[in-house]
Amino acid sequence: MFLGIDLHDHEAQVAVVDDDGNLQEEIRLPTNRLDELAEEYAGGEAAIEASSHYRAAYEMLDEHLDVTVANPSENRVIADATVKTDRLDAKRLAHLLHTGWIAESYVPEDEIRELRDLARARRSLVKERTAEKNRVRAVLKRTNNTYDSELFGPTGREFLAELSLSSPDRTIIEAHLAVIDELDEQMEMLEEKIERRVLESPAAQLLLTIPGVGQTTAAVIVAELGEIDRFDTDKEVVNYAGLDPMVHQSGETEIHGSISKKGPGALRWALVESARIAVRCEEYFGNFYTRLKQKKNDQIAIVATARKLLVSVFYMLKRNEPFDPPEAAT
């Protein structure tokens, strides 16, 4: 049997199709009972769409069924459907699974999933902290106060503490600073856990041999790439990261535009951040960046360097070798 499952937070719509592609059953049930469904159809196949809440459902189903996580952006018959209902989406998933035309999303092993969760949680907190800092700066701007150095370092905190403000503005700034301090504590806790995972990861330890790659960026790269053996070529890994330039073709004219940005944004962020440091402390990347910057601009050059760094990462992990520029460049 082939099960197409349209997931929601608390309920799931299920369509069951047999070997001949005939619809056998339609079921609606609470998501916390998907394990019972899996047991009933044990040995069959199931398809669910990748979403923010697919993980728990996947783990319940995977014990008894061969589960495929469908990529919603690649399965255009669902993503582009003019009529979308839970029943139709479940049936479409079931029929795509039956015909073998379903586009899969990658589901990493538990260790990589856990590292990915930690790294993504940290990045989320960084974004929240940045938003809080911007709110403090907004109060300073509104009250015509400026500070040219690091506002949230020791001297910046002294400046804020001594600043003459109205009672409401003082309360607002102190509220935001309290949130920033709490976020710092939570980030430190996550970073300790990430560091322990990095120490236990041979892949992450290899990446730390690249000048410019630190504990956090190594964790993100390993977690977002997953098992390197699922990529056969460096072109595949570049495409996955969304660092491949888009090509617009008209007749015999071919124009290379901006990057596709198709893959995980966190992976591109880690590669670009690493590249910005690497061009300052590693001759291999520095020379490449400088040559390209002279012809293009800083943004194009740094993205191209991030792509080159990713190619090095690919070959290092494939060959299980530390960073060695001449070898990485082959």
C-alpha positions, 0 to 999 in steps of 0.5 A: 500500500502507498500512503499519502499523508497531508500533515497539520499541527494536530491532524493528518489527512491520509489517502491509501492507494494500492499496487494498481493505483486505486484509492482504497481508503481515506482517513482523517486522524490526530497526528499523535495516532500516526503510529497506529496507522503505521502499524496497520499498514506495516511494510507499506510506503508513506509520503509526507511533505517536508515542513516545520512539524514533519519530524515527529510524524516521520519518527512515528511512521518510520518504525513500520513504514518506508517513509519518503519526505517529499520536497514541496518545491520540487513536487510542482503538481502539489505546489502549483495546484489551483485547487488545494484541499487536504484530501486532494493533497493526500491523494496526490502524494499517494499517487506520486509515491505509487508512480515513483515520481515523487521528489524527495527531501533529504532526511539526515541521520539522528546525530546530524539532525541534532547538530542541525537543530542546535546550530539553527537554534543558536542562529535564531537567537542571534537574529533575536539578539540583533533585533533587540540591539536595533531596538536600543539603537532606535531609542538612541536615534529617537532621543538624538544620542549617538555612540560611535564605538561598540554599544553593547560592550563594557564601555557602551554599557557604561554610556547607556547607564549614564545617559540622561533619558526620560523615565519611559525611555530608560525603562524601554532600554533596560528592558531590551538590555535584559533580553539581550543578556538573557539571549547571551546566556542561552547562546552560550549554553547552546554554543557549549553543546555545539562545541561538544558535538563538534569535538565528537565529529570527525567531519567538523574537526577536518573543517576546523583546519580551514583558516576562517572556519570556527566551531559554529561555522563548522557545525553549521556546514556539517549539519546542513550538508549532511552525509557528504557521500550523497553528493557525487560531484562538487557541482552537486554540492554547490547547487545544493547550497544555492551558490550556483549562478543562474543562467539565462539563455536566449538563442546563442547568448548565455548570461550568468546572473546572481546565485540561485539561493535554492538551498539552506540559507544557514549553509550559505551564511556559514560559508560566506562568514568563513570566506570573509575571514579566510580571505584575510588569513589564507593566501589561497582564498585571499589571492582568489578574492583579490583578483576577482574583486578587481574585476567585479565587486566585493559581494560577487568576489566574496560569494565566489570565494564562499563557493570555492571554499565549499568545493574545498570542503567537498573534497576534504570530506570525500577524501577524509583529508585536512585542508591543503590548498593545492590538493583542494584546488584540483 
